[in-house]
Amino acid sequence: MSGGVDLPEVTPEERTQSEKLLALIRREIEGQGGWISFARFMEMALYEPGLGYYTAGSTKFGGAGDFVTAPELSPLFSRCLASQCADVLAAVGGGDILEIGAGTGRMAADMLNELEALDRLPGHYLILEVSADLRQRQIATLSTHAARHLKRVTWLDELPAARRGVVVANEVIDALPVDRFRMRSGTVNALGVAWHSSELAWSEKPAAPALQQKVRAIERQLGTELPEGYTSEINLRLDPWLHALARVLKAGAMFFIDYGLPRAQYYRPERHDGTLLCHFRQRFHSDPFIHVGLQDIGAWVDFTAAAEAATDAGLEVAGFTTQAHFLMGLGIEQHLHSAGERELVERLSLARQAMLLTLPGEMGERFKVLGLSRGVKQPLRGFAIRDLAASL
């Protein structure tokens, strides 16, 4: 038990890692005059070399990790996404696929196998991965499940040169460091991190101009002032990140799958504590100061902000929908039907997986898909059943 959140115990080795990271964060706070932005804290907690959550080598995905992603849950997800990628590759005359943050590599393996079956393999399958540990896991996964395609796969340390093809990112935007803010007497305060009584603590100070301007722009779009004490997140890094990605795509499409909402829903008055979400061994909670470096920290995605940044970078919004409607538009039912001759136990397992991917109470409604395109004239099948782009 820590901070009122009931979580599993950590090992002595994990505790040592977390304490080393905490010492670095404390020095950062002291070096910055006693306060750092939450975005800086989140960046260190997730990505500090050798100590952050994504860089220290702990098991993150699957039943033995902290959370289960859709590609880990079922190959049906990747098969459907592969069919959408195949359409785009055909529309632009071939090209490459770039996956941002490939997790265990399961999505890459399943997509490559499905693209082979569709006779639409990309020239190259590029993986941009910041974690050396995850790269090794991805190599192992691909060697086991898609060994014949390994020659097409290249791991990158930075974004590649511009090319035709597809960019995919599953549960990536939510892990970009966010700034937090709180409304006080009509003014915007930045909600950052201080060191108080031998532990991390929330601390407010007047927001810098960039954060103030973003909050005021949101209020103007909502047509109302945010109420006293209202606390939420803004991703100030999303614009430059998407602009950089846009420069990679000569022609093709991008697909971002994540949990999130359009802005009008994201900043509703009743969502007054924000959307911060931490994952630790299948437990979900909202305290980022527990087990620092050992747990995932994320925030829901403001998909309106993503769409605005993308269009400003010269991309078009090709569609926006729920994960359920995206997968149905891409024929998840046909994939289930094609499993009709398999063993009963396997068919029942796939049916259960499809339910978890599409039911409103599971992943179906909570996760959304944003499609962006450049030079693709044809409609994208994933948004054919229900396109919610007007809500952005």
Buried (B, 14 or more C-beta within 10 A) or exposed (E): EEEEBEBEEBEEEBEEBBEBBBEBBBEBBEEBEEBBBBBBBBBBBBBBEEBBBBBBBBEBBBEEBBBBBBBBBBBBBBBBBBBBBBBBBEBBEEBBBBBBBBBBBBBBBBBBBBBBEBEBBBBBBBBBBBBEBBBEBBBEBBEEBBEEBEEBBEBEEEBEEEBBBBBBBBBBBBBBBBBBBBBBEEEBBBBBBBBEEEEBEBBBEEBEEEBBEBBEBBBEEBEEEBEEEBBBBBBBBBBEBBBEBBEBBBBBBBBBBBBBBBBBBBBEEEBBEBBBBBBBBEBEBEBBBBBBBBBBBBBBBBBBBBBBBBBEBEBBBBBBBBBBBBBBBBBBEEBBEEBEEEEEEEBEBBEEBBBBBBEEEBBBBBBBBBBBBBEBEEEBBBBBBBBBBEBB
